[in-house]
Amino acid sequence: MKLVEILGNLRTYISNEEHKVLEMVKDSSISYCDNFNERDFELATGLVKRGVLTRSKDPKGLFFNIVK
């Protein structure tokens, strides 16, 4: 388990698998869903529901960003 800080002082715990997905998103400027396997996509969707990531769409497809 990892403790991550989102939106200022708001903190939440994430699993090691979720942390791996979060690092994948941090490492690239835009992380398109095509780059994720099915499990990582589900973990990223869970992080969206918890407010750690945002999901957006552009002409190239669906992508994830970190909440700022």
N, C-alpha and C positions, 0 to 999 in steps of 0.2 A: 504494500500500500504506500502511496505517495500523497503528500499534502501539496496541493497547488493553490495558488492565489489567483482569483478572478475578480475583475471589476473592483479594483482597489483593495480593500481589506477583507473581502469575502473569500473564505477558504473552503475547500471541499477535498475529500479524499477520493483518489482514483486508484484503480488496480494497476498492477505492473503492465498488463496488456494494454490498458487504456493509455498509460504513460508512453508506451512505444508508439501508439497511433498519434498521440499529441506531439511527440518529437518528430514524427514524419511530417506533420503539418507545419511545425515550426521551421524545419529545415528547408522547405520550399516556399516560394512566395505564394503560389496557389496550388492546392492539392486537389486535383480532379478525381472524381469517383472511379474513373477508369484505372487509376493507379492502385486502388485498394482491392484486396481479395474480399470475399463475402463476409468473413469474420471481422476483418478490420473495418469494413463498411458499417456493420452492425454496432461495433464499439464506438465508431465516430458518431453514429446516429444517437447513441446513448449519451455521448458527451454534449451533443447539441441540446438534448432534452434537459441536461443538467446545467446548461448555460456556460460551458467551457469553450465550445466551438460554435460557429455560425455556419449555416448551409445557405449557399446562394447559387444562382443560375445565370449563366451568360450564354452567348451563341455557341461556345465550344462545349458546354455541358454543365453539369452540377459539380460544385466544388466546396471545400471546407476552408474556413479561416478561423483564426483565434479571435475570441471576443476581446475588444480593446476598450 
